[in-house]
């Protein structure tokens, strides 16, 4: 049988890990090559014949430790590079690999904010007019967004951006500026936080801005004489009486 697809160079180390995890006293494991063929690996005395297996059998090396990983085969063959892999897979297979394009610079210096993301300190900032993670590549962000759409947990960097959209720390300042009629100052604060080309998501910030826009429209109609002084129209249909017996007839 051709063993080139097997990770033979890893068998001894993986077997030691398996024996330690299973708390087995012996140094023998079974390597399953296919449905009919198995190899007995004796760590204590390589090359020597082993006795009959115990009643419960010897531990079996997992398939992931038996065969060369497909991702690693593709990397060695040059068919893909590390940027095509998930960051956790890439860091496990190639610990010294530096992912290209994973770091960006914000549009203005000192405009980035720090986020604790999976044990590392990352940055988020405005790039090309939009608030984005600065230390994650575009492919990684697309994968993580797809994971969230399927019900998974978002990256801490993406959660921080979503929170900045929906309920930012500067919301009190933005609301105060809007209440005092400083619309330009409120928009400047929002653009500084999220970027000038941002598409706001639903949340408290968007609600505040929409309310301010409606107030401005109402004020403009009033100044133009297009808004009356009476109360707003009732939503109740006055053509129908809820108590017909109170009606009068002529």
C-alpha positions in Angstrom: 0.0 0.0 0.0 1.3 3.5 -0.9 1.9 5.3 2.4 2.8 8.7 0.8 -0.6 10.1 1.8 0.0 9.0 5.4 1.6 11.4 7.9 4.1 8.7 9.0 6.5 11.3 10.3 3.8 12.4 12.8 2.6 9.0 14.0 5.0 8.6 17.0 4.2 12.1 18.4 0.5 11.7 17.8 0.5 8.2 19.3 2.2 9.6 22.5 -0.5 12.3 22.8 -3.2 9.7 22.3 -1.7 7.3 25.0 -1.4 10.2 27.4 -4.9 11.4 26.8 -6.3 7.8 27.2 -4.1 7.2 30.3 -2.9 3.9 28.8 0.1 2.2 30.5 1.3 0.4 27.3 3.0 2.1 24.4 1.0 0.4 21.6 -1.6 2.0 19.3 -3.4 0.8 16.2 -3.2 2.8 12.9 -6.2 2.2 10.7 -5.2 2.5 7.0 -8.4 1.2 5.5 -11.3 -1.1 6.2 -9.1 -4.3 6.1 -5.6 -3.1 6.9 -4.2 -1.9 10.1 -0.7 -1.2 11.5 0.3 -1.8 15.1 2.7 0.9 16.4 4.9 0.0 19.4 6.5 3.1 20.9 8.2 1.2 23.7 10.0 -1.3 21.5 9.9 -0.3 17.8 10.3 -3.3 15.4 9.5 -5.9 18.0 6.5 -8.2 17.9 3.7 -7.3 20.3 1.5 -9.7 22.2 -2.2 -10.1 21.8 -4.3 -7.0 22.3 -6.2 -6.4 25.6 -9.9 -7.1 25.8 -10.9 -3.6 24.9 -8.3 -3.4 22.1 -5.4 -0.9 21.6 -6.2 2.8 21.2 -6.8 3.7 17.5 -4.9 6.7 16.1 -7.5 9.3 14.8 -7.8 9.7 11.0 -6.7 13.4 11.3 -3.4 12.2 12.8 -3.1 9.3 10.3 -3.2 11.1 7.0 -1.6 14.2 5.7 -4.1 17.1 6.0 -5.7 18.1 2.7 -5.0 21.8 3.4 -1.3 21.0 4.0 -1.1 18.9 0.8 -2.5 21.8 -1.2 0.0 24.2 0.4 2.9 21.9 -0.3 1.8 21.5 -3.9 1.5 25.3 -4.3 -2.1 25.1 -5.3 -3.2 27.5 -2.6 -1.5 30.0 -0.3 -2.1 30.7 3.4 -4.4 33.6 2.7 -7.0 31.2 1.3 -7.2 29.3 4.6 -9.2 30.3 7.7 -6.8 32.2 10.0 -7.0 29.6 12.8 -6.2 26.8 10.3 -3.3 28.9 8.8 -1.8 29.7 12.1 -1.9 26.0 13.2 -0.4 24.7 9.9 2.1 27.5 9.4 2.8 29.2 12.7 5.4 31.6 11.2 3.3 32.6 8.3 2.5 36.3 8.0 -0.9 36.9 6.4 -0.7 39.4 3.5 -3.1 42.2 3.5 -4.4 41.5 7.0 -3.5 44.9 8.3 -4.8 48.3 7.1 -4.2 51.9 8.0 -7.0 54.3 9.0 -7.8 57.3 6.9 -6.5 59.6 9.6 -3.8 59.0 12.2 -5.0 58.5 15.7 -8.5 57.6 14.6 -8.4 53.9 15.4 -9.8 52.2 18.5 -8.5 49.1 20.2 -10.5 45.9 20.6 -9.6 42.7 22.5 -10.2 40.1 19.8 -9.6 36.4 20.6 -6.7 36.9 22.9 -5.0 39.7 20.8 -5.4 43.5 20.7 -6.8 44.6 17.4 -7.9 47.9 15.9 -10.9 49.2 14.2 -10.9 52.5 12.2 -12.3 54.3 9.2 -10.9 53.2 5.9 -12.2 54.6 2.6 -15.0 56.3 4.5 -16.3 53.3 6.4 -15.5 51.8 9.8 -13.8 48.5 9.4 -11.5 46.0 11.2 -7.9 47.0 10.5 -6.2 43.7 11.5 -8.4 41.2 9.6 -8.2 40.5 5.8 -11.1 41.0 3.5 -11.4 37.2 2.9 -11.5 36.6 6.6 -14.2 39.3 7.2 -16.3 37.8 4.4 -16.0 34.3 6.0 -16.9 35.7 9.5 -19.9 37.6 8.1 -21.1 34.4 6.5 -20.6 32.5 9.7 -22.8 35.2 11.5 -25.5 34.9 8.9 -25.6 31.1 9.5 -26.0 31.8 13.3 -22.4 31.7 14.5 -20.7 34.1 16.9 -19.2 37.3 15.3 -15.6 38.3 15.8 -15.2 40.8 18.7 -14.0 43.4 16.1 -17.2 42.9 14.1 -19.3 43.1 17.3 -17.6 46.4 18.3 -18.4 47.8 14.8 -22.0 46.7 15.0 -22.3 48.2 18.5 -20.8 51.5 17.2 -23.5 51.5 14.5 -26.5 50.7 16.8 -25.6 52.2 20.2 -22.3 54.1 20.2 -20.6 55.6 23.2 -21.0 59.1 21.7 -24.8 58.7 21.4 -25.4 61.1 24.3 -23.3 63.8 22.7 -25.0 63.3 19.3 -28.4 63.5 20.9 -27.5 66.7 22.8 -26.3 68.3 19.6 -29.4 67.4 17.8 -31.6 68.7 20.6 -29.8 72.1 20.4 -30.1 72.3 16.7 -26.5 71.6 16.0 -27.1 69.2 13.1 -23.8 69.8 11.5 -21.9 69.1 14.7 -24.0 65.9 15.2 -23.2 64.7 11.7 -19.5 65.5 12.1 -19.5 63.4 15.3 -21.1 60.5 13.5 -18.8 60.7 10.5 -15.8 60.8 12.8 -17.0 57.6 14.5 -18.3 55.6 11.5 -17.0 57.4 8.4 -18.6 59.7 5.9 -19.7 57.0 3.6 -21.3 54.8 6.2 -24.7 53.1 5.7 -26.3 53.2 9.2 -27.8 50.1 10.6 -31.0 50.0 12.6 -30.6 51.0 16.2 -30.7 54.0 18.6 -28.3 56.1 16.6 -30.3 55.7 13.4 -33.5 56.4 15.3 -32.1 59.7 16.7 -31.0 60.9 13.2 -34.3 59.9 11.6 -36.2 61.8 14.3 -34.1 64.9 13.8 -34.7 64.7 10.0 -38.5 64.5 10.6 -38.3 67.5 13.0 -36.4 69.5 10.3 -39.0 68.6 7.7 -41.9 69.6 9.9 -40.2 72.9 10.8 -39.6 73.6 7.1 -43.2 72.9 6.3 -44.3 75.2 9.1 -42.0 78.0 7.9 -43.4 77.6 4.4 -46.9 77.9 5.6 -47.7 74.3 4.6 -48.3 73.0 8.1 -51.5 74.1 9.9 -51.9 75.0 13.6 -54.5 72.3 14.4 -53.9 69.0 16.0 -52.6 66.1 13.8 -55.3 64.1 12.1 -56.8 61.3 14.1 -56.1 57.7 13.1 -59.7 56.8 14.2 -62.3 56.5 11.4 -65.0 59.1 12.5 -67.4 57.8 9.8 -68.2 54.8 12.0 -69.8 55.3 15.4 -68.8 52.9 18.0 -72.2 53.4 19.8 -74.9 53.7 17.2 -77.6 54.2 19.8 -76.2 57.6 20.5 -76.8 58.7 17.0 -79.5 61.3 16.1 -81.7 61.2 13.1 -83.3 64.1 11.2 
